Every structure is written in C-alpha cells, then in structure tokens.
Amino acid sequence: IGSFKTAQQGWLMLTVPPSSGLGSRASHKVIVKCPFHRVYPQGKPASSMDYKIGRFAPADELPKLFREANVLYWAKALLGLVYDFIDHAIASTPDPPPFNIPCMRFVEAGLALCYSQGSSKTRLKTGTTHAAFLLEEVITGEDFTKFIHNMDPNPLLD
C-alpha cells in the first residue's frame, strides 16, 4: 500500500493495441492503482494504526485519478521539451558539456474506466462509470533509479 493508492499487478488487453507504449503487447503487465482513504473504527483517533482501507465513491475517485493522469501527461510533455532544448543547445556548440546529462523519464501511465453493462442486480444504468484505475507500466531491471517519490520531494541521489 502506497501513501494514498493501493497497487496490484494486472494485465492490460486492448482490442486495438497501439504500436508502442502501454498496452502495445498482448496481456501487457501493468500496475493497477486505486486511491484509498483510511476508515477508522468509531471512537478511534485518526492517528491510530487500527484502520481499514476504503474506496472512494466513483464521483470522488474519478477527479483524483484524472488529476494525477493529467499531471503525468504534462510532466512527460514538459520533460520532452527540456530534452529537445538540451539537444539543440549541445548541437549548436562545438564542445560537449563537461558533465553527463542524465536520461530520465516519467512512467508510462493511463486511465482505465469501468463501465456498467446494466443488470437487474445493480442499480447502475448501462454506460455508467462505476470504477476507475490508474495503470502504470511495470518497471523491471537493475538500471532503474527512482529519483523522486510521493513521501519526500527531495531527489534520491544516493
């Protein structure tokens, strides 16, 4: 369990897969994330470690996940502009920089929305969004270094 999202391993299977990126392979392994809130037993203080994990209602969950996906989208675009600027600056000078430029990237991610199929057992109308998940690529290999995480905004350089 992360600081505000649960994470489970899953598989993404798209009917028409893209040529690259998330979902481009059959049964693409992904991390399925879902925001949660802590539900404390009645009478227990919020500082207690005795709590259950509760899901948000879809009306509350969707804006949280859309915001995070939008931030990832813009962060990835801005990082691309930064590297384009660096490449242009290096190409326009006769000497290379006196230091190595790290190659960083943001995780590939996307939103998965679950729609109701309509049933006599549920009160949801057909086509109603009843759950949302943030899907992220599975990162494997020893070359991976996580520089920033949710618990501390300071770079992890060690």
Salt bridges, closest charged atoms under 4 A:
ASP50 OD2 - LYS44 NZ 3.69
GLU61 OE2 - ARG55 NH2 2.91
GLU68 OE2 - LYS5 NZ 3.16
GLU108 OE2 - LYS76 NZ 2.67
GLU136 OE1 - LYS33 NZ 3.03
GLU137 OE2 - ARG105 NH1 2.61
